[in-house]
Amino acid sequence: MEVLALTILVSLVLAIIFLVCFTCEVIKPRKNSLEHTSLLPLDDDPTPPAKSAKN
């Protein structure tokens, strides 16, 4: 019985962590949609990094 209580406790903690992370992600303002952000790693033509002003 103690193992069942421990399993339920761990499951509840993981569910709460998921809900907090999901809520933070939904509330966070962004310039692009979630779909655009999730597809960025698949972009074939990444923008080149800005060159520094060092000579």
C-alpha positions in Angstrom: 0.0 0.0 0.0 2.9 2.4 0.7 4.2 1.9 -2.8 0.7 2.9 -4.2 0.7 6.0 -2.2 4.2 6.9 -3.3 3.3 6.3 -6.9 0.3 8.5 -6.7 2.3 11.3 -5.0 5.0 11.2 -7.7 2.3 11.2 -10.4 0.6 14.3 -8.8 3.9 16.1 -8.5 4.7 15.4 -12.2 1.2 16.5 -13.3 1.6 19.8 -11.3 5.0 20.5 -12.9 3.5 19.9 -16.3 0.6 22.2 -15.7 2.8 25.0 -14.4 5.2 24.7 -17.4 2.3 24.5 -19.8 0.6 27.6 -18.3 3.8 29.6 -18.3 4.4 28.7 -22.0 0.8 29.7 -23.0 0.9 33.0 -21.1 4.4 34.0 -22.3 4.1 36.7 -25.1 5.8 35.8 -28.3 6.3 37.3 -31.7 5.7 34.0 -33.6 3.2 31.2 -33.2 4.1 28.0 -31.4 4.1 26.1 -34.8 6.7 28.5 -36.2 8.9 28.2 -33.2 8.7 24.4 -33.1 9.8 24.2 -36.8 12.8 26.5 -36.5 15.3 23.6 -36.0 14.2 22.2 -39.4 15.0 25.5 -41.2 17.3 24.8 -44.2 18.5 28.3 -44.6 19.4 29.8 -41.2 20.3 33.4 -41.0 24.0 34.0 -40.8 25.3 35.3 -37.4 26.0 39.0 -37.1 29.6 39.9 -37.7 31.4 41.6 -34.9 32.9 45.1 -35.3 36.4 43.9 -34.4 39.2 44.6 -36.9 
